[in-house]
Amino acid sequence: MLSSIILILFTVFACESNPIETVQEINPAFKKYWYQGEAEITSFRLQQARYGEIREGNAVTIFVTEPFSTSSMTKADNPTQNDPSVLKLNFTKTFNTGIYPYSMMTSTFLPVQDPRHSLKISSSSQEWCGHTYMELQNKRKFDINISSYFEGESENLSLEKNIIEDDLWSMIRIKPNDLPTGKQKIIPSFFFLRLAHKETKAYQAIASLSKKDDGISSYTIEYPELQRTLRINFETNFPHQINSWEESSYSGFGNQKNKLVTTAERIKTIKSAYWAKNSNKYSGLRDELGLRNFKTVD
């Protein structure tokens, strides 16, 4: 028999966590950390490879639990027991390429109790040349829509269900010992696919998980066809916070193409109900995260 259902009630705000959350058979430590009406926000110092050079920037991961409606494919504002609890990750990157900026974001919605595939993934990239948007919906297959400024990239397609790289970040936070290892077919991150202008499909990969004596574990994915390797370093012990990552791949086109390594190092982690902190008086929290502040208007 399943344990009794625990209902957790929280005050409703614009994009808040868990107005009502259904939680079954979840580790008590996981419940205590993730179901308190706050998001976990972590800032990273980013060194991003783009156009054959390394660019300085910031990355931020925002993890939060919420109920998800599989009928509307959105957050459930009036959740029922049929709406699964997901660990949502909003993953952002901002960096400049010469005169113009990049702003990128991927959102994943991974069910806490069945963390195999997200129910939905959306990803966007904005820069001065134009913008792109990708959305995956987990139906009988993975239904994917790509809308792009770049000629020939926009398409609708359905893929067989394989591991999705963008899900692995949340899988680390939920149950890292269940991460897939060995030879696998993996759909690369939406960030990579759009920046590299690669075909959206599953690629052959080799995945491995290693643990060090210093309390840090590393999850590594190698894509031989793409000549790309991603290594995510995280704390072995719960809550398995992500400390850094390295991504080795070719960057640039033509004579500017180089094998470079994108890196990110953690600056600061805070827990916050950030959706309720949109007043100028809370802007100091960005200083705490090591993120650049804009001047407020008096």
N, C-alpha and C positions, 0 to 999 in steps of 0.2 A: 504494500500500500504506500502511496505517496504520503509524505508528511502534510500536515494541514497547511493551507494557503495563508501566507502572510500578506496582508494588505498594508501598504505604507502610504500615508497621506501627506501631501505637501501643499503649501500655498501656491496658487497659480500665478505665474508671471508670463512675460511675452514668449520666452523660449526655455522655460524652466525644466528641470529634471523631475520626472516622476510625480505628476499629480496623483496618480494611483498606479502602483506597481505590483504586479503579481510575481511572487518569488516562490519557487518550489525546489526543494532538494539542492539548495545552494549552500556552499561552505559558510559557516557563521562569520569567519574572518572576512570573506568576500562581501557578505551582506553589510557588515559593519563599516567597511571602507567605502563601498560603492553606492550604498542606498541611504545616504544621509542628506540628500537634497543639495549636494554640491558637485561641481565638476573638478576634475584634476587638470590643471593647466601647467604645462612645462614649456619653457623657452629654451632654444638652442642657438648657439653661435654657428652659423652656416657658412661653409665654403663651397659654393655651387659651381660645378663645371658647366659652362655654356659658351658656344661658339669658339671652342678651343682654348679658353682661358678660364681661370678661377675667379669667381665673383663673391664678394662678401655680402652676407645677408643674414636674415633671421628665419628660423623655423619655429613653429609652435604646434604642439599637440594638445588637443582638448578632448579628454575622455569623460563621458558622462553616461549614466544609465537612463533609459526612458522606455515607455511602452510604444510599440510600433504597430500601426494598422496595416495589415496585409491586404485590405480592400482598397484603401486610398493610397497605399505605399508612402505614407507620411507618418510623422509622429502622431500618436493617438491622443487627441485633446480630451476625449471622453472614453477612456480605455475600459475594456471589459476583460474578463478572464481569458478570452480568446486572442487577445493582443499580446504577443510575446515580448518579454523584456529583452532589450538589446543593449549592448555596449556600443555607443556611438563614438566614433572618432572623427573629429574635424582636424585635419592636418593641413597646415598652411606653410607656404614658403614665399618670402619676399626678397628680391635681390635686384640689382641694377645691372644692365648691360650697356656700358658707356653712358649715353645721354638718357636712355629710356629704361623704365622699370618693368619688372615682371611681378605679378601677383598670382599665386596658384593656390588652389584649395581642393582637397579630396575629402568627401564624407563617406564613411562606411557605417553600416548598421548590422552588426553581427549578433545573432541570438545568443544570449548568455548560456542557455541550457542545451543548445545544439550548434556549437560554434564551428561549423564546417564551411558555410558560405554566407556572406551577407545577404540580407533580403533585398538590399538596394545599395548601389554605389553611385555617387555623382562626383564629377571632377571638372574643374574649370581652370582655364589659364587666360590671363589678360595681359597684354602688352601693347605697345603703340602701333604695331603692325595690324593687330586685330585680336580676336579671342576665339577660343574653342570650348566646347562643352561636350562631355561624355556622360551617359547615364546607363547603368546596368540594372535591370530588374530580374530578380530570381524567380522565374516562372517554371514551366516544364523544362525549358532550357534557359540559358542566360540570354535574355533579349537586350541588345545593346544599340543605343542610338548615339551617333557621333555627328555633331554640328560644328563645322570648322570654317574659319576664314580662309583657310588654304585650299586651293583648288584640288579636287580629287580625293579629299579626306572624308567628306561627309557621307555617311552611309548608315543603313540599318542592317543588323545582322543578328543571327542566333548562333550561339556556341554551345557545344556540349559542356557539361559541368565538370570543371577541373579546379584545382587550387587557384586562388586569386592572391597574388602577392600583397595587394592592399589589405587583405584580411589578416595577414600574418602578424601585423602590429597588435591588433586586438586579441588574437589568439595567444600571443605572448602574455598579455595581461590576464587572460582568463585561465589558461591551463597550458603552460609552456612545455610540459612533458609530453603533450599530445601533438606537438608540432610535427608535420610530416618530414621524414628523412629518407635519404637514398634517392634513386632515380624517380623523378616526378615530372608530370606535365603541368606547367604553371603559366598563368596569364600574368605577364609583367605589370608593374605599377602603371596606372594611368598617367602619372607624371612622366615617366620614362617614355611611354608610347607616343605621347604627343610631342615631347621635346625632340625625340629622335625620329619622329615621323615613320614609325614602324607599323607593320600590319598588326591589327588587333586579333590575336589568337593565342592559344597555349603553346609554349615552347618547351622543348626538352630541357630539364634542369637537374642539378644534383644538389640536394639539401643536406645540411649536417648541423648537429647541435653539440656544442662542447661546453664544459663547465670548468672554471678555473678555481684555484685555491683562494683567490682574493674575493670570492663571492660574486663574481661576474660571469655570466653565461653569454655565449655568442651563438647566434643562429646565422648560418651562411648559405646563400643560394648562388650557384654558378650556372650561367647560361652559356654553354659553349658556342651556339650559333650566333648569339648576340655579342659575344666577347665581353660579357658584363658579369660582375660579381657584386652582390650586396651582402654586407655583414652588419647585423643589428646586435649591439651589446646591451645587455640588460641585467638587472640585479636578480641573482638566482632565487633569493627569498622573496616571498610575497611582500608587497604588491607588485613585484617584478617591474619596477620602473625602468624605463629605457634611458640609458646613459649617453649613448652615442651611436652613430652609424657611419659606415664608409661604403661608397658606391664607386666601383672602378668600371669605366666604360670609355668608349671613344666619344669625343665631343668635338663639334665643329664639322665643317663640310669642305671638301676640296683640299686646298693647301693649308687650311687652318685646322684640319682634323688631327687631334692628338688623343692619346690615351691618358686620361686624367682621373683623379680621385676626388669625388665630392665627399666632404666630411661634415659632421655636425656634432658638437659637444654641448652637453646640458649646462645651462646657466642656473636655472632656478625652477623649483616646482612648488606650486601653492594649491590649496583646495579653496574653492570660492563658488558662491552662487552668483556668478559674474553677470547674469542677465538682469539682476536687480541692482547692478552697480554701474549704471550708464550716466550718472551725473558727473560733471567736471570734477567734483570733489574727490572722486575715486581714481583720477588719472595717475596718482602717485603709485598705484599698484603696478602700472607699466614700468615705472622705475625699479620696483622690487623685482620684476621679471627681467630687467636688463633690456627692455625694449624702448626704442626711441619715442619720446613724447613730442607732440605738437603743442604750441602755445595755445592756451584757451583765450577766448574773447571775454573781456570783462563786461 
